[in-house]
Amino acid sequence: MTLTDLVERYGSDWVIRDVPSPSATRKRQLDDSERKACRDLTMNLWAADADDLGEQLAEQEWLLETIRT
């Protein structure tokens, strides 16, 4: 997976960067109920490469959907 793929897939909810290493920041703050429901949700992600960042983004999106349903 490339950073361009990640931007296309997650860019509406995350700011994705590649300098100095792949990272992402949520575009909106998590509300209190979301943070209390799952301590694994985070605002920022750092990764070794684009594939690792893709896996982390997928997990964060899954966690958020899980607590919202």
DSSP file (Angstrom, degrees, kcal/mol; ACC not computed):
  #  RESIDUE AA STRUCTURE BP1 BP2  ACC     N-H-->O    O-->H-N    N-H-->O    O-->H-N    TCO  KAPPA ALPHA  PHI   PSI    X-CA   Y-CA   Z-CA
    1    1 A M              0   0    0      0, 0.0     2,-0.2     0, 0.0    50,-0.1   0.000 360.0 360.0 360.0 139.4    0.0    0.0    0.0
    2    2 A T     >  -     0   0    0     48,-0.1     4,-2.0     1,-0.1     5,-0.1  -0.606 360.0-110.6-102.4 166.5    1.3    3.5   -0.8
    3    3 A L  H  > S+     0   0    0      1,-0.2     4,-2.5     2,-0.2     5,-0.2   0.850 120.4  57.4 -63.8 -32.9    0.7    6.7    1.0
    4    4 A T  H  > S+     0   0    0      2,-0.2     4,-2.3     1,-0.2    -1,-0.2   0.914 105.3  50.3 -62.5 -42.6   -1.4    7.9   -1.9
    5    5 A D  H  > S+     0   0    0      1,-0.2     4,-2.2     2,-0.2    -2,-0.2   0.912 110.6  50.1 -59.6 -42.9   -3.6    4.8   -1.4
    6    6 A L  H  X S+     0   0    0     -4,-2.0     4,-3.3     2,-0.2     5,-0.4   0.900 109.5  50.2 -64.8 -41.0   -3.9    5.7    2.3
    7    7 A V  H  X S+     0   0    0     -4,-2.5     4,-1.8     1,-0.2    -1,-0.2   0.918 112.1  48.0 -62.9 -43.1   -4.8    9.3    1.5
    8    8 A E  H  < S+     0   0    0     -4,-2.3    -2,-0.2    -5,-0.2    -1,-0.2   0.887 120.1  38.0 -63.9 -38.7   -7.5    8.2   -0.9
    9    9 A R  H  < S+     0   0    0     -4,-2.2    -2,-0.2    -5,-0.2    -1,-0.2   0.892 136.0  14.9 -81.5 -41.9   -8.9    5.6    1.6
   10   10 A Y  H >X S+     0   0    0     -4,-3.3     4,-1.9    -5,-0.2     3,-1.7   0.400  91.1 106.4-116.5   0.2   -8.6    7.5    4.9
   11   11 A G  T 3< S+     0   0    0     -4,-1.8    -3,-0.1    -5,-0.4    -1,-0.1   0.673  71.9  64.0 -61.7 -20.2   -8.0   11.1    3.9
   12   12 A S  T 34 S+     0   0    0      1,-0.2    -1,-0.3    -4,-0.2    -2,-0.1   0.791 119.4  23.7 -74.2 -24.7  -11.5   12.3    4.8
   13   13 A D  T <4 S+     0   0    0     -3,-1.7    14,-2.7     1,-0.1    15,-0.4   0.572 123.7  47.9-112.6 -14.7  -10.9   11.5    8.5
   14   14 A W  E  <  -A   26   0A   0     -4,-1.9     2,-0.6    12,-0.3    12,-0.2  -0.960  65.6-136.2-132.8 144.6   -7.1   11.6    8.8
   15   15 A V  E     -A   25   0A   0     10,-3.2    10,-2.0    -2,-0.3     2,-0.5  -0.913  32.8-160.2 -93.4 120.8   -4.2   13.9    7.8
   16   16 A I  E     +A   24   0A   0     -2,-0.6     2,-0.3     8,-0.2     8,-0.2  -0.898  12.9 177.9-112.5 130.0   -1.6   11.5    6.4
   17   17 A R  E     -A   23   0A   0      6,-2.6     6,-2.1    -2,-0.5    -2,-0.0  -0.848  25.7-162.8-127.0 161.0    2.1   12.5    6.1
   18   18 A D        +     0   0    0     -2,-0.3    -1,-0.1     4,-0.2     6,-0.0   0.378  52.6 117.8-122.3   1.6    5.3   10.8    5.0
   19   19 A V  S    S-     0   0    0      1,-0.2    -1,-0.1     2,-0.2     4,-0.0  -0.979  90.0  -4.1-122.2 130.4    7.9   13.1    6.5
   20   20 A P  S    S-     0   0    0      0, 0.0    -1,-0.2     0, 0.0    -2,-0.0  -0.983 143.5 -25.6 -79.6 -17.4   10.0   12.4    8.6
   21   21 A S  S    S-     0   0    0     28,-0.0    -2,-0.2    29,-0.0    27,-0.1  -0.958  88.4 -66.3-147.1 163.8    8.2    8.9    8.6
   22   22 A P        +     0   0    0      0, 0.0    25,-2.5     0, 0.0     2,-0.3  -0.265  68.1 151.1 -56.2 130.9    4.7    7.7    7.8
   23   23 A S  E     -AB  17  46A   0     -6,-2.1    -6,-2.6    23,-0.2     2,-0.3  -0.967  27.6-155.9-154.1 166.3    2.2    9.2   10.3
   24   24 A A  E     -AB  16  45A   0     21,-2.1    21,-2.7    -2,-0.3     2,-0.4  -0.996   1.0-163.9-149.5 147.3   -1.4   10.2   10.6
   25   25 A T  E     -AB  15  44A   0    -10,-2.0   -10,-3.2    -2,-0.3    19,-0.2  -0.999  30.6-112.2-131.8 134.3   -3.5   12.6   12.8
   26   26 A R  E     -A   14   0A   0     17,-2.5   -12,-0.3    -2,-0.4   -13,-0.1  -0.337  16.4-140.3 -61.8 145.3   -7.3   12.5   13.1
   27   27 A K  S    S+     0   0    0    -14,-2.7     2,-0.4     1,-0.1    -1,-0.1   0.686  85.5  40.6 -80.4 -19.3   -9.0   15.6   11.6
   28   28 A R  S    S-     0   0    0    -15,-0.4     2,-0.1    15,-0.1    -1,-0.1  -0.961  90.0-106.2-130.4 150.2  -11.5   15.8   14.5
   29   29 A Q        -     0   0    0     -2,-0.4     2,-0.3     1,-0.1    -2,-0.1  -0.394  35.2-115.2 -67.6 145.2  -11.1   15.3   18.2
   30   30 A L        -     0   0    0     -2,-0.1     2,-0.1     1,-0.1    -1,-0.1  -0.642  34.4-123.8 -75.1 138.7  -12.5   12.1   19.8
   31   31 A D     >  -     0   0    0     -2,-0.3     4,-2.2     1,-0.1     3,-0.4  -0.384  25.3-101.3 -82.0 168.2  -15.4   12.9   22.1
   32   32 A D  H  > S+     0   0    0      1,-0.2     4,-2.5     2,-0.2     5,-0.2   0.868 120.5  52.7 -57.6 -41.2  -15.4   11.8   25.7
   33   33 A S  H  > S+     0   0    0      1,-0.2     4,-1.9     2,-0.2    -1,-0.2   0.884 109.8  49.2 -66.0 -36.3  -17.7    8.9   25.2
   34   34 A E  H  > S+     0   0    0     -3,-0.4     4,-1.4     2,-0.2    -2,-0.2   0.921 112.8  46.9 -66.6 -43.9  -15.5    7.5   22.4
   35   35 A R  H  < S+     0   0    0     -4,-2.2    -2,-0.2     1,-0.2    -1,-0.2   0.887 114.2  47.2 -65.9 -38.3  -12.3    7.8   24.5
   36   36 A K  H  < S+     0   0    0     -4,-2.5     3,-0.2    -5,-0.2    -1,-0.2   0.846 108.9  55.2 -71.2 -33.0  -13.9    6.2   27.5
   37   37 A A  H  < S+     0   0    0     -4,-1.9     2,-0.3     1,-0.3    -1,-0.2   0.803 123.0  17.9 -71.3 -29.3  -15.4    3.4   25.5
   38   38 A C    ><  -     0   0    0     -4,-1.4     3,-1.3    -5,-0.1    -1,-0.3  -0.860  54.8-168.0-150.3 109.7  -12.0    2.3   24.0
   39   39 A R  T 3  S+     0   0    0     -2,-0.3    -1,-0.1     1,-0.2    -4,-0.1   0.631  87.0  69.9 -71.0 -13.0   -8.6    3.3   25.4
   40   40 A D  T 3  S+     0   0    0      2,-0.1    -1,-0.2    23,-0.0     2,-0.2   0.584  73.8 103.3 -82.9  -9.4   -6.9    2.0   22.2
   41   41 A L    <   -     0   0    0     -3,-1.3     2,-0.3    -7,-0.2    -3,-0.0  -0.523  53.9-177.6 -71.0 140.8   -8.3    4.9   20.1
   42   42 A T        -     0   0    0     -2,-0.2     3,-0.1     1,-0.1    -2,-0.1  -0.940  36.5-141.3-138.9 159.3   -5.7    7.5   19.4
   43   43 A M  S    S+     0   0    0     -2,-0.3   -17,-2.5     1,-0.1     2,-0.4   0.744  88.8  41.0 -88.3 -27.4   -5.4   10.8   17.7
   44   44 A N  E     -B   25   0A   0    -19,-0.2     2,-0.4   -21,-0.0   -19,-0.2  -0.949  61.0-169.2-129.3 143.3   -1.9   10.2   16.2
   45   45 A L  E     -B   24   0A   0    -21,-2.7   -21,-2.1    -2,-0.4     2,-0.4  -0.984   0.9-169.7-129.2 142.1   -0.3    7.2   14.6
   46   46 A W  E     -B   23   0A   0     -2,-0.4     2,-0.3   -23,-0.2   -23,-0.2  -0.981  13.3-179.3-128.5 143.7    3.4    6.7   13.7
   47   47 A A        -     0   0    0    -25,-2.5     3,-0.1    -2,-0.4    -2,-0.0  -0.933  38.9-128.1-143.1 162.4    4.7    3.8   11.5
   48   48 A A  S    S-     0   0    0     -2,-0.3     2,-0.3     1,-0.2    -1,-0.1   0.807  93.3  -9.5 -77.2 -32.7    7.8    2.3   10.1
   49   49 A D  S  > S-     0   0    0    -28,-0.1     4,-2.3   -27,-0.1     5,-0.2  -0.927  80.4 -86.7-156.3 177.2    6.3    2.2    6.5
   50   50 A A  H  > S+     0   0    0     -2,-0.3     4,-2.5     1,-0.2     5,-0.1   0.853 122.4  54.5 -63.5 -36.3    3.1    2.8    4.6
   51   51 A D  H  > S+     0   0    0      2,-0.2     4,-2.1     1,-0.2    -1,-0.2   0.927 109.3  47.5 -63.9 -44.1    1.9   -0.8    5.1
   52   52 A D  H  > S+     0   0    0      1,-0.2     4,-2.2     2,-0.2    -2,-0.2   0.913 112.3  49.7 -62.3 -43.4    2.3   -0.5    8.9
   53   53 A L  H  X S+     0   0    0     -4,-2.3     4,-2.8     1,-0.2    -2,-0.2   0.903 108.4  53.9 -62.8 -40.5    0.4    2.8    8.8
   54   54 A G  H  X S+     0   0    0     -4,-2.5     4,-2.4     1,-0.2    -1,-0.2   0.900 108.5  48.9 -59.8 -42.1   -2.3    1.2    6.7
   55   55 A E  H  X S+     0   0    0     -4,-2.1     4,-2.1     2,-0.2    -1,-0.2   0.913 112.5  47.8 -64.1 -42.8   -2.8   -1.6    9.3
   56   56 A Q  H  X S+     0   0    0     -4,-2.2     4,-2.4     2,-0.2    -2,-0.2   0.908 111.9  49.6 -65.8 -41.7   -2.9    0.9   12.1
   57   57 A L  H  X S+     0   0    0     -4,-2.8     4,-2.5     2,-0.2     5,-0.2   0.921 110.2  50.7 -62.9 -43.8   -5.4    3.1   10.3
   58   58 A A  H  X S+     0   0    0     -4,-2.4     4,-2.2     1,-0.2    -1,-0.2   0.909 111.1  48.9 -60.4 -42.2   -7.6    0.1    9.5
   59   59 A E  H  X S+     0   0    0     -4,-2.1     4,-2.6     2,-0.2    -1,-0.2   0.912 110.9  49.8 -65.0 -42.5   -7.6   -1.0   13.2
   60   60 A Q  H  X S+     0   0    0     -4,-2.4     4,-2.3     2,-0.2    -2,-0.2   0.908 111.8  47.9 -63.3 -42.0   -8.5    2.6   14.4
   61   61 A E  H  X S+     0   0    0     -4,-2.5     4,-2.4     2,-0.2    -1,-0.2   0.902 112.3  49.6 -65.7 -40.2  -11.4    2.8   12.0
   62   62 A W  H  X S+     0   0    0     -4,-2.2     4,-2.4    -5,-0.2    -2,-0.2   0.922 110.7  49.8 -64.0 -44.7  -12.6   -0.7   13.1
   63   63 A L  H  X S+     0   0    0     -4,-2.6     4,-2.1     2,-0.2    -2,-0.2   0.924 111.6  48.6 -58.8 -45.9  -12.4    0.3   16.7
   64   64 A L  H  X S+     0   0    0     -4,-2.3     4,-1.4     1,-0.2    -1,-0.2   0.913 112.5  47.4 -63.9 -43.4  -14.3    3.5   16.2
   65   65 A E  H  X S+     0   0    0     -4,-2.4     4,-1.1     1,-0.2    -1,-0.2   0.889 109.4  55.9 -63.9 -38.1  -17.0    1.7   14.2
   66   66 A T  H  < S+     0   0    0     -4,-2.4     3,-0.3     1,-0.2    -2,-0.2   0.900 110.0  43.3 -61.9 -43.1  -17.3   -1.0   16.9
   67   67 A I  H  < S+     0   0    0     -4,-2.1    -1,-0.2     1,-0.2    -2,-0.2   0.742 110.4  56.8 -78.4 -20.2  -17.9    1.5   19.7
   68   68 A R  H  <        0   0    0     -4,-1.4    -1,-0.2    -5,-0.2    -2,-0.2   0.700 360.0 360.0 -80.9 -19.0  -20.4    3.5   17.6
   69   69 A T     <        0   0    0     -4,-1.1    -1,-0.2    -3,-0.3    -2,-0.2   0.452 360.0 360.0 -98.6 360.0  -22.6    0.5   16.9
